[in-house]
Amino acid sequence: MAEQRYQCGLDAAMHVISGKWKVLILWALDEHGTCRFGELRRTVGASEKVLTQHLRELERDGIVRRAVVVEEPPRVVEYSLTEEGHRLNEALGPLGDWGRRRMAPTG
């Protein structure tokens, strides 16, 4: 992986989770454990093209593990979080808490 220059730790973190669907992919893998591509697509709601792109980026960044379970067609591929992915989800926990408070009705 090429060396990146970041302004701060948040900049580095946002580089990894940038994109509309990545945090939902992380949530789905944390919630459901190992998932096949189709399961992720239904859970997250992203198009096949975008989901493939984000999964490749998360795999490249060491956040998601891709395992080919069945080689011959139809190929079966499963995705799961790496240890680094679990640590990232733990770090995102307080942000999720903040978001849930924002979603709660006031009054």
HELIX and SHEET records of a PDB file:
HELIX    1   1 GLY A    9  ILE A   17  1                                   9    
HELIX    2   2 LYS A   22  HIS A   32  1                                  11    
HELIX    3   3 PHE A   37  VAL A   44  1                                   8    
HELIX    4   4 GLU A   48  ARG A   60  1                                  13    
HELIX    5   5 GLU A   83  MET A  103  1                                  21    
SHEET    1   A 3 CYS A  35  ARG A  36  0                                        
SHEET    2   A 3 VAL A  76  LEU A  81 -1                                        
SHEET    3   A 3 VAL A  64  VAL A  70 -1                                        
END                                                                             
